[in-house]
Every structure is written in C-alpha cells, then in structure tokens.
Amino acid sequence: MGKDQLTAMRPWRPSNQLYETHLDVPRRRVRWIVGGWILATIVALTAGNGGVAQGATGITLALTPSKDPTLLQEAGTALAQELSKRLDLPIKLYVAADYAGVIEALRNGTVDLAFVHPVAYVLAHREARARILVKSIRGGSATYTARFFVLKEGGPRTLDDLRGKTIAFVDPASTSGYIYPMVFLMKRGLVKGKDPKTFFKDAVFSGAHDAVLHAVLRRQVDVAVSYPHAPDTLLKDPAQRAQLTFIAETPPIPNDGACVRDGLAPDLVQRLKAALLSLNDPVGRPLLKRLYAVDGLAEATDVDFDPVREAVDLLGLAPPRR
C-alpha cells in the first residue's frame, strides 16, 4: 500500500445488518468482481501424483479478507495447493470482497470450506448451519483480543481521551475490528444505544485491518481498532510500527478458524478436518503463518464460540440478505 494512497473509508451508519465494505486497495489490483466476490483464482489445484478420481468435483475454498487481497491470494494459493495434494482433490480458491460475502457464500452453497473470523462463523452457523472444524492457534493460545491503537506522540492516552475524537473500525462483521470493541465500550457506558457517535465525534469503516492502522498513521482518525499483532504483521516499515501504541484492550476473543457449509458428505467433512489438522507439520505451518499469521490449528467445537454469540446478540447483528 503506497504512502500517498488515501485510505478509503465509509461512515458508520445505524444498522443491525453487516453491509458490504471494500478493501483499501488500488482499483487496478482488483481485476474482477463477481457477485460481491473478488475472484482470486479459479484453477483446479490437483495432486501431482495420481490426479483426481473420476467424477470428483473438488471443493471451493473461501478466504476472509484481512489484508491486501493480492498478498492473500498468493498465500491462499500456496495453501490450497498443499491441501489439494493431501486431499487428492481439486480446489477452487476465492478471496472474498467482504466478510458478509463469506457468510452468504456458505449459505447459498457457493463455497464448501471457508476460513472465517469468529463473528462470521457465529452468523454462518445461525444463518446457514455452517459447522466449525478447526480453530487457529497463535502464540500457544486459542484466543486473542482487540486493541485500541493510537499514535505514541500526541495521541490519546486513555479511553476517556477518546470522547469527541474519530475512530476507524474495520468492517461491521469484524470481531476485533468492530464487534468486541463496540461491546467493550457499551459495557463501560461510553457508547449508548449501539451508536458510536454518542461518544465519538465520528466513526468510519476502512474495510481492512491494515487500512485502519494507516488511517491513524496519516492522522485521518485518532484511534483504530484491530487485533494485537496487526501492526507487526501488516506494517512492513518498522518506523511505522514504532509510531503506534495501544491504550485499551478487550477481554479474550475465540480465535478464527475454518468451517464447512451444511450438506457436505460426512466422509468429506472428516477428510477436510484431517487434512487441515495435518498442516501442523513442518510443511504446513509456514503456509498457515503466511496466510493468517497462524502458528497451528486445533480441533474446534461450536460451543467454543458462545462468548461471541453473546456479543453478536448484544449488538443485534445479522448478515445482509442478498
């Protein structure tokens, strides 16, 4: 992302639906948009030896946006190739244009397997009966938090200092980039009636985790919310990372994971789960690290995400109907 590129932001608006937002990337880098999806690649990635069994149609894998879609496509392609080898099945790979698009794709059967953040899974389970298979492990933990990032020099120092300031959220469906920070502020009595403008002067959605950080660095906003290691993983310039600090942190959030759509054959679901867990080896771990800064994968169950359901219910969120 160029330093001279303005961060594309859209204002917060009152709604209980997760409307579409787009990533902060140059138009030339988003070549095809089909039905709300950024088409990353539609290649059949097959095993080098033995090929695909006759009549096999393969699976479609969706990636939730969290950074530059070009980088995500490259990392996703490498992971899909390895999964294809282990499954002996072709894989079609898509990078979603927004969080809500992943939920809709699981609901209408466009994709079979998706890497999703916690809120997207909760809504996909509720709306489409999606089933979680694995969850991410980072730094030995299956949970993370959301942080309120500000400039070290001249930025706010406490939550109270944020009153009357401008905040950048990521996406209405982002767990660490909107949901948990909002619940955090609501439970402390700072935000009233689910409206951030009862506390902040203005609130915007930047569309991606790297975009909110750049918005702070460019002084377009006073504070941004994202996951703890976002500066380390999304800002390549050490000087930029050194300019940021955080002034508040939410309670733990269940990590993101991978889920399957309703209706997949049970044997295929088990194969997918086994293949994902097999990535905890010397070959798979670097691919997971490159994709979403994941150290490993662990088996997950639906009840792991009950705390997220509480947050979703508090905000009254629902995915858009398309």
Sequence and secondary structure as in RCSB ss.txt:
>XXXX:A:sequence
MGKDQLTAMRPWRPSNQLYETHLDVPRRRVRWIVGGWILATIVALTAGNGGVAQGATGITLALTPSKDPTLLQEA
GTALAQELSKRLDLPIKLYVAADYAGVIEALRNGTVDLAFVHPVAYVLAHREARARILVKSIRGGSATYTARFFV
LKEGGPRTLDDLRGKTIAFVDPASTSGYIYPMVFLMKRGLVKGKDPKTFFKDAVFSGAHDAVLHAVLRRQVDVAV
SYPHAPDTLLKDPAQRAQLTFIAETPPIPNDGACVRDGLAPDLVQRLKAALLSLNDPVGRPLLKRLYAVDGLAEA
TDVDFDPVREAVDLLGLAPPRR
>XXXX:A:secstr
  TTS    EE    SB      S  GGG   EETTEEEEE      SSS   TT   EEEEE   S HHHHHHH
HHHHHHHHHHHHTS EEEEEESSHHHHHHHHHHTS SEEEE HHHHHHHHHHH  EEEEEEEBTTBSEE  EEEE
ETTTS  SSGGGTT EEEE  TT IIIIIHHHHHHHHTTSSBTTBGGGTSSEEEE SSHHHHHHHHHTTSSSEEE
E TTHHHHH   HHHHHTEEEEEE S EE  EEEE TT  HHHHHHHHHHHHTTSSTTHHHHHHHHHS  EEEE 
 GGGGHHHHHHHHHHT B    
